[in-house]
Amino acid sequence: MRIVHVSFHYDDTISTEEELLEKHYTITGWAEALERKGAEVIVISRFHKECTTRINNVQYLFVKDKLGSKPGGWRFPLKFLRKVSRLNADVIHLHHLTLSLQTTLLRWLLPEKTAIIIQHHGGPLPAKRKRTVHNFFTSVADGYFFTTAEQGREWFMNKKQSGKVMPVMEGATFFNYKDRDAGKEDQYIDRNSARAQTGIKGTPVFLWVGRLDSNKDPLTVLDGFGLLLDKYPEAALYMAYSDNKLSDTVENKIGHSAILRNKVILSGNIPHHLIEMYYNSADYFVLGSHYEGSGYALSEALRCGCVPVITEIPSFRMMTGNGRLGALWKPGIKESFLQAAITAINKPLIDEGKACIDFFHKELSFDAIAATAMQHYRQVVHARAKK
């Protein structure tokens, strides 16, 4: 089976294809895992230059046109779409749900045998009118990848399309938990050697990795953590973030709180290749998200044995085995955060950390995602052959 992954957008600050593939490691990880499952995989992307490369049996094609890094909904990258249509794919896997007009045009260009899968990569629901337009033009797809079926039912407004939703995790991570002293992977013993490198300390240590915005809701997390400090005064919360829309508000809240001032450390923007050590230094991972397409930071935390204390939203429920790992809490409610944190703390930490790592391997790793995706690919190819 020939699978072609298609990306319309690219980062115009990236100068080389090697840098682009390194940044978008979820695509390469997914593609290589599919290849290990027996698929022939091609990844094609628009870019600022024309080039090709082959890495670990996966072919990468980069196509240059004049439309810039992010073509809008009314612009049609015909050169790019024609190249995609000539790849003789069994399945086209599109990484953009809202470029619906381009999807319809591609369907006209493709051979009849080729199935189309469109993957949702997060973001809030568009307004009803815009969603109606997208629903109409993306109806040419044979299936839709969402992290959960529940998310897909929210997006699509008729049963026929929502019936095409196929749950699969959005991406994975190459992060690891390693005992730095013994050098044995996946031996959850202690955090001491990692903490020696990061300087993190506290009993227990909580870690936030995510934007400081209203969706991830750092203010409720801070309120809940303040309540937790009454019961666990030696606890500490470290916050790593890139987008800092609420940074002034967060800093003011911490600075004006006697209980938070010395217990919450704003670590700021930590380079991605260094954040692994922070996960390996923490006991618990926290977020206050009201909505997520999936949860890359949660995936990284689980892989490093960092126990989740996160909100009860569809993607997080799935990624924690329906709340079996750590504890879930209701978005926006500080008392719910407090209760969830206490529930997680009362579980044996070493056993829970191991359970997080095991769950990641079985359900959220690249190989696990590829196995699920291959089932879905076969289903749409078989259905298309019967038309």
C-alpha positions, -999 to +999 in steps of 0.1 A: +000+000+000+013+034-010+006+061+016+012+098+007+013+124+035+005+159+023+013+192+040+003+226+025+019+249+050+056+254+060+076+276+083+092+303+061+119+309+087+133+274+080+161+274+054+168+237+047+147+205+043+168+188+071+158+216+095+121+213+084+120+175+090+137+179+123+111+204+135+082+183+122+095+151+137+060+138+143+056+135+105+089+116+101+082+094+131+047+085+119+060+079+083+089+056+095+065+037+117+041+031+088+071+019+067+079-006+095+043-018+092+049-026+055+036+005+038+054+024+011+054+060+024+059+093+006+058+127+024+052+157+001+052+193+013+052+228-001+085+245+006+106+275-005+128+253-027+124+222-049+142+192-036+139+155-027+156+132-001+152+097+012+156+089+049+150+055+065+132+042+034+108+071+034+108+095+004+104+132+010+094+156-018+095+194-015+077+215-040+082+252-046+055+275-059+047+313-057+019+312-030+041+317+001+043+295+032+006+297+041-018+297+012-052+310+022-085+292+017-091+308-017-057+302-032-050+270-052-015+255-053-022+238-087+015+228-093+016+211-059-017+194-062-008+180-097+024+165-083+004+149-055-021+135-080+007+118-100+021+098-071-003+069-077-012+067-040-036+042-025-042+068+003-037+105+004-033+117+040-040+154+042-027+174+072-052+202+070-089+201+076-098+237+068-083+239+033-115+223+020-117+239-015-082+226-022-093+191-010-122+191-034-099+202-063-075+174-054-103+149-054-110+158-091-073+154-100-068+121-082-073+086-097-106+071-088-089+043-067-071+068-044-088+074-010-085+106+009-080+109+047-080+143+063-064+147+097-076+173+123-047+190+140-065+209+168-079+244+171-114+255+182-145+249+162-151+275+135-184+294+135-214+275+122-215+291+088-178+285+081-181+250+094-210+244+070-187+254+041-159+232+053-183+203+059-196+206+023-163+207+005-145+181+027-173+156+021-152+142-007-129+126+018-132+089+026-123+093+063-113+118+089-086+113+116-094+129+150-079+120+183-113+110+195-146+102+178-163+128+201-142+156+186-152+146+151-189+145+160-185+181+172-169+192+139-193+175+114-229+185+111-244+154+095-243+117+104-228+106+071-196+126+076-194+120+114-196+083+105-164+086+086-145+098+117-116+074+127-100+079+161-062+079+160-036+098+181-022+129+163+015+123+169+040+109+194+075+118+208+110+104+208+116+115+244+126+088+269+127+081+305+161+068+315+176+063+349+206+085+346+226+067+372+222+031+361+218+039+324+189+015+320+160+027+299+125+026+315+137+018+350+117+043+370+139+046+402+144+082+411+147+117+396+179+127+414+204+128+385+179+146+362+173+172+389+210+177+394+211+190+358+179+211+359+181+224+395+145+214+400+135+207+436+104+202+456+083+174+473+064+168+451+074+186+419+047+197+394+055+207+358+035+229+334+045+228+297+022+249+275+011+283+264+001+309+289-033+316+273-070+314+284-075+280+269-048+263+289-059+284+319-028+289+340-048+311+365-070+282+376-040+260+379-023+286+401-054+290+423-057+252+427-020+248+434-023+275+461-049+254+478-027+223+475+002+241+492-019+242+524-016+204+525+018+199+508+038+230+517+070+216+502+055+212+467+068+232+438+054+241+404+076+248+374+061+265+344+077+262+309+060+281+281+065+298+247+034+318+241+031+343+269-002+361+263-010+359+300+025+363+313+020+397+330-012+384+347+005+352+358+035+371+371+013+396+390-007+368+405+024+350+417+041+381+429+011+392+450+006+359+466+027+351+497+020+314+493+028+311+456+057+335+455+085+310+464+067+279+452+060+287+415+090+291+392+085+306+358+111+288+336+099+305+304+108+292+269+129+261+272+143+247+239+125+215+229+156+194+230+161+204+267+126+200+279+130+162+281+151+166+312+124+187+329+099+160+324+124+136+338+128+159+369+091+162+377+067+140+395+034+153+381+024+171+348-004+197+350-025+217+325-058+235+327-069+231+290-105+236+281-099+222+246-071+203+229-068+185+195-046+159+212-018+169+236+018+167+226+031+179+259+010+152+277+024+126+254+059+137+263+051+137+300+037+101+299+067+088+280+089+102+307+068+087+335+055+121+346+020+115+362-008+136+347-031+159+367-050+174+338-085+185+327-113+161+318-116+168+281-120+142+253-084+140+241-070+139+277-095+112+286-083+090+257-046+097+264-050+086+301-069+054+295-102+071+303-087+088+334-070+056+347-036+073+348-030+102+373-063+121+378-086+143+358-103+175+369-131+198+356-118+228+336-119+262+353-126+248+388-097+252+413-113+229+439-115+201+413-078+206+406-071+203+443-090+170+446-074+156+415-039+165+427-046+148+460-059+117+443-028+115+421-005+120+450-022+092+470-013+067+442+021+049+445+043+072+425+068+046+411+040+023+400+020+051+385+051+064+366+057+029+352+020+027+342+023+059+323+054+047+303+037+013+296+005+030+284+025+053+261+042+023+244+010+004+239-013+032+229+005+065+220+039+056+205+046+060+168+043+022+163+010+021+181-003+050+160+009+034+128-009+001+136-042+020+142-037+041+111-030+011+089-063-005+099-081+027+089-062+030+056-071-006+047-108+001+056-110+032+033-091+015+004-114-015+006-145+007+007-134+027-023-126-004-043-163-015-038-177+018-053 
